[in-house]
């Protein structure tokens, strides 16, 4: 272990919180998820739940499909994803790992993903719950 100079401690702690290093969904309780979600605007909350439920049910969600469902442009979906990650970390939660799976395809076809443990926690706390059987298609 390397000592951190006192003037860099805050920056290092912020990075560790942001990166989610060593955090599990158990570091964030259902009550904290509900409290966090209650502070979100409707579109952000809807997107958070939508991505979580799709990840749990193993049904891919493209940026284009998400934009149609929540009623905004694909660019707004991507901005909301960025804002949600930052807001969760600022609230003391673990990094969601909510991110588009990019590639050479058009931005609208990127797939939104979330860490499985957090997707289950979010879906259970503020979504419709978790069906333990993945959907067939």
Secondary structure, DSSP 8 states (H G I E B T S, - for coil): -----GGGHHHHHHHHHHHTTT--GGGS-HHHHHHHHHTS-HHHHHHHHHHHHHHHTT--EEHHHHHHHHTS-HHHHHHHHHHHHHHHHHTT------EEE--SS-GGG-EEE--HHHHHHHHHHHSS---SS----
